[in-house]
Amino acid sequence: MMKRKMVSTLLGIALLSAAVSGCGSGASETAGQTAAAQADTLSDDSLTESGETEEAAPEGRETAREDSTETGSGETEGDQDTGTDGGDVIVTNGGEEIALSSLEHEDPSSDSVVYFTSEISPEAMVAMYDALGDGLTGENIAVKLSTGEPPASNYLDPALIADLVHQVNGTIVENNTAYGGQRAGTAMHYQVAEDHGFTDIADFVVMDENGSVSLPVEGGTQLTENLVGAHFPEYDGYLVLSHFKGHAMAGFGGAIKNISIGMASQEGKCLIHTAGESHTSPWGGEQDPFTESMAEAGKSVVDALDGNILYISVMNHLSVDCDCNGNPAEPDMHDMGILASADPVALDQACVDLVYASGDDTAALIERMESRNGVHVLEHGDEIGLGSRYYRLVNTDE
């Protein structure tokens, strides 16, 4: 704990210095160092000593891989039928074959379903939403995404998502950042949304332009409230579109980050980063309480919407850096595809499992996730009922 606190403090000093000297200017980051100066989470980045720990399956649950012997081909001896829709192998957008047996948390008995397609196209985005069933209910639907930090971040291409946004008649929403940069003020943020093409496909609203509203956090260990943008209650349901990638603060960014840090107002971001200690500063918290606060904030959003929220994540441009970095590192990995679920924990876990199962050049992204103990947000999310780490993968390409 002392080592983790010391690293957090030292990095906090470094990041503050970077902010004073002009963070958000677009300088390229190195792993675990200057990316935080451009990250919209602006967390004190605490490195863990050991990364992800081996996790036992929850009591009473047998994983899909239990009591099987792995062969040299990656398949299991005996019963080859995993019970998973779409066969026992997926092929990624980059052409790599990945056996479902290599996905650590894939479990054909799970109630949490994650849909996968290797195709990354506007048609595939619509198809993945349709795969989720009846869809969102209500007349006012918000589409939550990251507008991306200029000049060259890997935000989702408006052309990729436009058909889906039109299908749900959605309003694109985002909150201001807490770190500076070009999206820290409302007027600048509206300009970035226009420059990046989002206002060409839909109405756009900065949700915390008029401040915050408080959502209660039930069953948390770190937070009692979560402060989201004041416009949050105006929407009946939310479609959460995420670009899965690494992240300087959280290890990786996906659905949970998008509904926690992403949905939080500037004041709310400070609460999450400090595990409820500060409304005005994001500095001084420790890493695991920060990621636990992310999970708890996300659960408050889901609870407030009574589950009227769905998630689609695109695994392309798999950089170690977030879309809050204006000049992210070039990806080492090939694109993988699109995943969708009604369970944000299952969706993020499936994305993480795919990275670990891939034979591509995953070393940098895995190091980023493990050095931040990124998996802890999934562990805590499972514990508090945000979702399940165990999922059934449905391959829609079959």
DOVO-714144 format. One record per residue (C-alpha): x negated, y negated, z negated. Coordinates in steps of 0.5 Angstrom, whole numbers, plus 2048, in hexadecimal, padded with zeros to 3 digits. Example, Ala and Ser with C-alpha at 12.3 -4.5 7.8 and 13.67 -1.06 7.14 Angstrom:
! residues 2
{pt {7E7, 809, 7F0}}
{pt {7E5, 802, 7F2}}
//
This chain:
! residues 398
{pt {800, 800, 800}}
{pt {7FA, 7FB, 7FE}}
{pt {7F7, 7FD, 805}}
{pt {7FD, 7FC, 809}}
{pt {7FF, 7F5, 805}}
{pt {7F8, 7F3, 806}}
{pt {7F8, 7F4, 80E}}
{pt {7FF, 7F1, 80E}}
{pt {7FC, 7EA, 80B}}
{pt {7F6, 7EA, 80F}}
{pt {7FA, 7EB, 815}}
{pt {7FF, 7E6, 813}}
{pt {7F9, 7E1, 812}}
{pt {7F7, 7E2, 819}}
{pt {7FE, 7E2, 81C}}
{pt {7FF, 7DB, 819}}
{pt {7F9, 7D8, 81B}}
{pt {7FB, 7DB, 822}}
{pt {801, 7D7, 821}}
{pt {7FE, 7D1, 81F}}
{pt {7FA, 7D1, 825}}
{pt {7FF, 7D2, 82A}}
{pt {803, 7D9, 82A}}
{pt {807, 7DB, 82F}}
{pt {802, 7D8, 834}}
{pt {802, 7DE, 838}}
{pt {7FB, 7E0, 836}}
{pt {7FA, 7E8, 837}}
{pt {7FA, 7EC, 831}}
{pt {7F6, 7F2, 82E}}
{pt {7F9, 7F8, 82B}}
{pt {7FB, 7F6, 824}}
{pt {7F8, 7EF, 824}}
{pt {7FB, 7E9, 828}}
{pt {801, 7EC, 82A}}
{pt {804, 7EA, 824}}
{pt {803, 7E3, 825}}
{pt {808, 7E3, 82B}}
{pt {80D, 7E8, 828}}
{pt {814, 7E6, 827}}
{pt {814, 7EA, 820}}
{pt {80E, 7E7, 81E}}
{pt {80D, 7EC, 818}}
{pt {807, 7EC, 814}}
{pt {804, 7F2, 817}}
{pt {802, 7F8, 812}}
{pt {7FE, 7FE, 815}}
{pt {7FF, 804, 812}}
{pt {7FA, 809, 810}}
{pt {7FC, 80F, 813}}
{pt {802, 80E, 818}}
{pt {808, 813, 819}}
{pt {808, 818, 814}}
{pt {80B, 81F, 816}}
{pt {813, 81F, 814}}
{pt {816, 825, 812}}
{pt {81D, 826, 815}}
{pt {823, 824, 810}}
{pt {826, 829, 80C}}
{pt {82B, 82E, 80F}}
{pt {829, 82C, 816}}
{pt {825, 830, 81A}}
{pt {821, 82D, 820}}
{pt {821, 82F, 827}}
{pt {81A, 832, 827}}
{pt {81B, 836, 820}}
{pt {819, 83D, 820}}
{pt {816, 83D, 828}}
{pt {80F, 83E, 82A}}
{pt {80C, 839, 82F}}
{pt {809, 83C, 835}}
{pt {803, 839, 839}}
{pt {808, 836, 83E}}
{pt {80C, 832, 839}}
{pt {812, 836, 839}}
{pt {814, 83B, 833}}
{pt {814, 842, 833}}
{pt {81B, 846, 832}}
{pt {821, 842, 834}}
{pt {81F, 83C, 839}}
{pt {826, 839, 838}}
{pt {826, 833, 834}}
{pt {82D, 832, 834}}
{pt {82C, 82B, 837}}
{pt {82F, 828, 83D}}
{pt {82B, 827, 843}}
{pt {826, 82D, 842}}
{pt {820, 82E, 83E}}
{pt {81B, 829, 842}}
{pt {81C, 822, 844}}
{pt {818, 81E, 849}}
{pt {816, 817, 848}}
{pt {816, 811, 84D}}
{pt {80F, 812, 84E}}
{pt {810, 819, 850}}
{pt {80E, 81C, 849}}
{pt {811, 823, 847}}
{pt {812, 823, 83F}}
{pt {815, 829, 83C}}
{pt {81B, 828, 837}}
{pt {817, 82C, 832}}
{pt {812, 827, 832}}
{pt {817, 822, 82F}}
{pt {816, 822, 827}}
{pt {81D, 820, 825}}
{pt {821, 823, 82B}}
{pt {826, 827, 828}}
{pt {82C, 82A, 82C}}
{pt {830, 82B, 826}}
{pt {830, 823, 825}}
{pt {836, 81F, 825}}
{pt {832, 819, 827}}
{pt {831, 819, 82F}}
{pt {82C, 816, 833}}
{pt {82D, 815, 83B}}
{pt {827, 815, 83F}}
{pt {826, 813, 846}}
{pt {81F, 813, 84A}}
{pt {822, 80E, 84F}}
{pt {821, 806, 84D}}
{pt {826, 802, 851}}
{pt {82C, 7FE, 851}}
{pt {830, 804, 852}}
{pt {82D, 808, 84D}}
{pt {82E, 803, 848}}
{pt {836, 803, 849}}
{pt {835, 80B, 84A}}
{pt {832, 80B, 843}}
{pt {837, 807, 840}}
{pt {83D, 80B, 843}}
{pt {83A, 811, 840}}
{pt {83B, 80E, 839}}
{pt {842, 80F, 83A}}
{pt {848, 80A, 839}}
{pt {843, 804, 838}}
{pt {844, 7FE, 834}}
{pt {84B, 7FC, 832}}
{pt {84D, 7F4, 831}}
{pt {84D, 7EE, 836}}
{pt {847, 7EB, 834}}
{pt {841, 7EF, 835}}
{pt {83A, 7ED, 833}}
{pt {834, 7F0, 837}}
{pt {82E, 7EF, 832}}
{pt {827, 7EF, 835}}
{pt {820, 7EC, 835}}
{pt {820, 7E6, 83A}}
{pt {818, 7E7, 83A}}
{pt {812, 7E2, 838}}
{pt {80F, 7DE, 83E}}
{pt {80B, 7DE, 842}}
{pt {80B, 7E6, 844}}
{pt {80E, 7EA, 83F}}
{pt {812, 7F1, 840}}
{pt {819, 7EF, 83F}}
{pt {81E, 7F3, 842}}
{pt {81F, 7F1, 84A}}
{pt {826, 7ED, 84A}}
{pt {827, 7F1, 851}}
{pt {826, 7F7, 84D}}
{pt {82C, 7F6, 848}}
{pt {831, 7F1, 84C}}
{pt {836, 7F6, 84F}}
{pt {836, 7F9, 848}}
{pt {837, 7F2, 844}}
{pt {83D, 7F1, 849}}
{pt {840, 7F7, 848}}
{pt {841, 7F6, 841}}
{pt {842, 7EE, 842}}
{pt {83D, 7ED, 83D}}
{pt {83A, 7E6, 83B}}
{pt {832, 7E7, 83A}}
{pt {830, 7E5, 833}}
{pt {829, 7E4, 82F}}
{pt {827, 7E1, 829}}
{pt {821, 7DC, 828}}
{pt {81A, 7DE, 826}}
{pt {817, 7DD, 820}}
{pt {810, 7DC, 822}}
{pt {80F, 7D6, 827}}
{pt {80F, 7D7, 82E}}
{pt {813, 7D5, 833}}
{pt {81A, 7D8, 830}}
{pt {819, 7D5, 829}}
{pt {81E, 7D0, 82B}}
{pt {825, 7D0, 82E}}
{pt {824, 7CB, 834}}
{pt {81D, 7CF, 836}}
{pt {821, 7D6, 835}}
{pt {826, 7D4, 839}}
{pt {821, 7D2, 83E}}
{pt {81D, 7D8, 83E}}
{pt {824, 7DC, 83F}}
{pt {825, 7D8, 845}}
{pt {81E, 7D9, 848}}
{pt {81E, 7E0, 847}}
{pt {824, 7E1, 84B}}
{pt {829, 7E3, 845}}
{pt {82E, 7DD, 846}}
{pt {82E, 7DF, 84E}}
{pt {832, 7E5, 84C}}
{pt {836, 7E3, 846}}
{pt {838, 7DE, 840}}
{pt {832, 7DE, 83B}}
{pt {833, 7DC, 834}}
{pt {82D, 7DB, 82F}}
{pt {831, 7DE, 829}}
{pt {82D, 7DA, 823}}
{pt {82E, 7D3, 827}}
{pt {833, 7D1, 821}}
{pt {82F, 7D5, 81B}}
{pt {831, 7DB, 818}}
{pt {836, 7E0, 815}}
{pt {835, 7E5, 810}}
{pt {837, 7EC, 811}}
{pt {837, 7F1, 80A}}
{pt {832, 7F6, 80A}}
{pt {835, 7FD, 807}}
{pt {830, 802, 804}}
{pt {82A, 7FF, 805}}
{pt {823, 7FF, 801}}
{pt {820, 7F8, 804}}
{pt {826, 7F3, 806}}
{pt {82D, 7F1, 803}}
{pt {82F, 7ED, 809}}
{pt {82D, 7EC, 810}}
{pt {82D, 7E5, 814}}
{pt {82F, 7E5, 81B}}
{pt {830, 7E0, 820}}
{pt {837, 7DC, 81E}}
{pt {83A, 7DE, 825}}
{pt {839, 7E5, 823}}
{pt {841, 7E6, 821}}
{pt {843, 7E3, 827}}
{pt {842, 7EA, 82B}}
{pt {846, 7F0, 82A}}
{pt {841, 7F5, 82C}}
{pt {83A, 7F5, 82E}}
{pt {836, 7F9, 834}}
{pt {82E, 7F9, 832}}
{pt {82A, 7F9, 838}}
{pt {822, 7FA, 835}}
{pt {81C, 7FB, 839}}
{pt {818, 800, 835}}
{pt {811, 7FF, 834}}
{pt {80B, 7FE, 82F}}
{pt {80C, 7F8, 82A}}
{pt {806, 7F4, 826}}
{pt {80A, 7F4, 81F}}
{pt {80F, 7FA, 81F}}
{pt {80B, 7FF, 823}}
{pt {810, 800, 829}}
{pt {816, 7FC, 82B}}
{pt {81D, 7FF, 82D}}
{pt {824, 7FF, 82B}}
{pt {823, 7FE, 823}}
{pt {81F, 7F8, 824}}
{pt {824, 7F5, 829}}
{pt {829, 7F6, 824}}
{pt {825, 7F3, 81E}}
{pt {820, 7EE, 81F}}
{pt {823, 7ED, 826}}
{pt {82A, 7EC, 823}}
{pt {827, 7E8, 81D}}
{pt {827, 7E0, 81D}}
{pt {821, 7DD, 81C}}
{pt {822, 7DD, 814}}
{pt {824, 7E4, 815}}
{pt {81E, 7E6, 818}}
{pt {81A, 7E3, 812}}
{pt {81F, 7E7, 80D}}
{pt {81D, 7EE, 811}}
{pt {816, 7EC, 812}}
{pt {815, 7EB, 80A}}
{pt {81A, 7F0, 808}}
{pt {81F, 7EB, 805}}
{pt {81A, 7E7, 802}}
{pt {81A, 7E1, 806}}
{pt {81F, 7DD, 80A}}
{pt {81A, 7D8, 80D}}
{pt {813, 7DC, 80E}}
{pt {812, 7E2, 812}}
{pt {80B, 7E3, 80E}}
{pt {809, 7E8, 808}}
{pt {80D, 7EE, 809}}
{pt {80A, 7F5, 809}}
{pt {80B, 7FA, 80F}}
{pt {810, 7FF, 80D}}
{pt {815, 7FA, 809}}
{pt {815, 7F6, 810}}
{pt {817, 7FC, 814}}
{pt {81C, 7FF, 80F}}
{pt {81F, 7F8, 80F}}
{pt {81F, 7F9, 817}}
{pt {823, 7FF, 816}}
{pt {828, 7FC, 811}}
{pt {829, 7F6, 815}}
{pt {82B, 7FA, 81B}}
{pt {830, 7FE, 816}}
{pt {833, 7F8, 814}}
{pt {834, 7F6, 81B}}
{pt {837, 7FD, 81D}}
{pt {83C, 7FC, 817}}
{pt {83E, 7F5, 819}}
{pt {840, 7F8, 820}}
{pt {843, 7FE, 81D}}
{pt {83F, 802, 822}}
{pt {841, 7FE, 828}}
{pt {83A, 7FE, 82B}}
{pt {836, 802, 830}}
{pt {82F, 802, 832}}
{pt {82B, 803, 838}}
{pt {824, 803, 838}}
{pt {81F, 803, 83E}}
{pt {818, 806, 83E}}
{pt {814, 802, 843}}
{pt {80E, 7FE, 843}}
{pt {80C, 802, 83D}}
{pt {807, 7FD, 83A}}
{pt {805, 7FD, 833}}
{pt {807, 7F5, 832}}
{pt {80E, 7F3, 831}}
{pt {812, 7EE, 836}}
{pt {811, 7E9, 831}}
{pt {80A, 7E9, 834}}
{pt {809, 7E4, 83A}}
{pt {803, 7E8, 83C}}
{pt {804, 7EF, 83A}}
{pt {7FF, 7F5, 83B}}
{pt {7FF, 7F9, 842}}
{pt {803, 7FF, 841}}
{pt {7FF, 806, 841}}
{pt {805, 80A, 842}}
{pt {80A, 80B, 847}}
{pt {811, 809, 847}}
{pt {815, 80F, 844}}
{pt {81D, 80D, 845}}
{pt {823, 80A, 841}}
{pt {826, 80D, 83B}}
{pt {82D, 80B, 838}}
{pt {830, 80D, 831}}
{pt {835, 80B, 82C}}
{pt {830, 80C, 827}}
{pt {82A, 807, 826}}
{pt {826, 80C, 822}}
{pt {827, 812, 827}}
{pt {825, 80D, 82D}}
{pt {81F, 80B, 82A}}
{pt {81D, 811, 827}}
{pt {81E, 814, 82E}}
{pt {819, 80F, 831}}
{pt {814, 810, 82C}}
{pt {814, 818, 82D}}
{pt {814, 817, 835}}
{pt {80D, 813, 834}}
{pt {80A, 818, 82F}}
{pt {80C, 81E, 834}}
{pt {80A, 81A, 83A}}
{pt {803, 81C, 83D}}
{pt {802, 815, 840}}
{pt {7FD, 810, 83D}}
{pt {801, 80F, 837}}
{pt {7FB, 80E, 832}}
{pt {7FC, 806, 831}}
{pt {803, 807, 830}}
{pt {803, 80C, 82B}}
{pt {7FD, 808, 828}}
{pt {802, 802, 827}}
{pt {807, 806, 825}}
{pt {803, 80A, 81F}}
{pt {7FF, 804, 81D}}
{pt {806, 800, 81B}}
{pt {809, 807, 818}}
{pt {80E, 805, 81D}}
{pt {812, 80C, 81C}}
{pt {814, 809, 815}}
{pt {81A, 805, 818}}
{pt {81D, 80C, 81B}}
{pt {81B, 80F, 814}}
{pt {81F, 80A, 810}}
{pt {824, 809, 816}}
{pt {826, 810, 815}}
{pt {826, 810, 80D}}
{pt {82B, 80A, 80D}}
{pt {830, 80D, 812}}
{pt {82E, 808, 818}}
{pt {82D, 80E, 81C}}
{pt {82A, 815, 81D}}
{pt {823, 817, 81F}}
{pt {825, 81D, 822}}
{pt {829, 81D, 829}}
{pt {82B, 821, 82E}}
{pt {828, 81F, 835}}
{pt {82D, 81F, 83B}}
{pt {829, 81E, 842}}
{pt {82E, 81B, 846}}
{pt {829, 81C, 84C}}
{pt {82B, 824, 84D}}
//
